Amino acid sequence: MTSAAALMQHRMHKPTLAELEATYIREVLQQVGWRKAEAARILGISRKNLYEKLRAYGIPYQPASRMLTNPDTPA
């Protein structure tokens, strides 16, 4: 496939419902500072359901910047 054809195919890609949901969940988490209870409330789902979706979509439970901090210090 030529690069022009690959570019055209990429532009024509319509995201799946799962991709849209994962993107929306990430955006909501970022907006609320990764507070899961608040994100779940905004999304209209339980925290348990939010954690299941995070696991299913491979979204980390906390932002990468928090993962790099010393685990002995509170976030």
C-alpha positions as CSV (number, residue, x, y, z in Angstrom):
1,M,0.0,0.0,0.0
2,T,1.4,3.4,-0.9
3,S,1.8,6.1,1.7
4,A,-1.0,8.1,0.1
5,A,-3.3,5.1,0.2
6,A,-2.4,4.5,3.9
7,L,-3.1,8.1,4.7
8,M,-6.4,7.9,3.0
9,Q,-7.3,4.7,4.9
10,H,-6.3,6.3,8.2
11,R,-8.5,9.4,7.5
12,M,-11.5,7.1,6.7
13,H,-11.1,5.2,9.9
14,K,-14.2,5.6,12.0
15,P,-13.5,4.9,15.7
16,T,-15.4,2.0,17.3
17,L,-17.8,2.5,20.2
18,A,-15.1,1.0,22.5
19,E,-12.5,3.4,21.2
20,L,-14.8,6.4,21.8
21,E,-15.7,5.2,25.3
22,A,-12.1,4.7,26.3
23,T,-11.2,8.1,25.0
24,Y,-14.1,9.7,26.9
25,I,-13.2,7.9,30.1
26,R,-9.6,9.2,29.8
27,E,-10.8,12.7,29.2
28,V,-13.2,12.6,32.2
29,L,-10.5,11.2,34.5
30,Q,-8.1,14.0,33.4
31,Q,-10.7,16.6,34.0
32,V,-11.4,15.5,37.6
33,G,-7.7,14.8,38.5
34,W,-8.1,11.1,38.3
35,R,-10.6,10.9,41.1
36,K,-12.4,7.7,40.3
37,A,-15.5,8.3,42.4
38,E,-16.1,11.7,40.7
39,A,-15.4,10.3,37.2
40,A,-17.8,7.4,37.8
41,R,-20.5,9.9,38.9
42,I,-20.0,12.0,35.8
43,L,-20.0,8.9,33.6
44,G,-23.2,7.6,35.3
45,I,-21.6,4.3,36.3
46,S,-20.4,2.7,39.5
47,R,-16.8,2.8,40.6
48,K,-16.7,-0.9,40.2
49,N,-17.9,-0.6,36.6
50,L,-15.3,2.2,36.0
51,Y,-12.5,0.0,37.3
52,E,-13.7,-2.9,35.0
53,K,-13.6,-0.5,32.0
54,L,-10.2,0.8,33.0
55,R,-8.9,-2.8,33.1
56,A,-10.7,-3.8,29.8
57,Y,-9.4,-0.8,27.9
58,G,-5.9,-0.9,29.4
59,I,-6.2,2.5,31.0
60,P,-3.9,2.8,34.0
61,Y,-5.5,3.4,37.4
62,Q,-3.5,6.6,37.8
63,P,-1.8,9.0,35.5
64,A,1.8,8.2,34.4
65,S,3.1,11.3,36.3
66,R,1.9,9.7,39.6
67,M,3.4,6.3,38.7
68,L,6.9,8.0,38.5
69,T,6.7,9.4,42.0
70,N,8.3,7.7,45.0
71,P,5.8,5.0,46.2
72,D,6.7,5.7,49.8
73,T,5.3,9.3,49.6
74,P,1.6,9.9,49.5
75,A,0.2,11.3,46.2
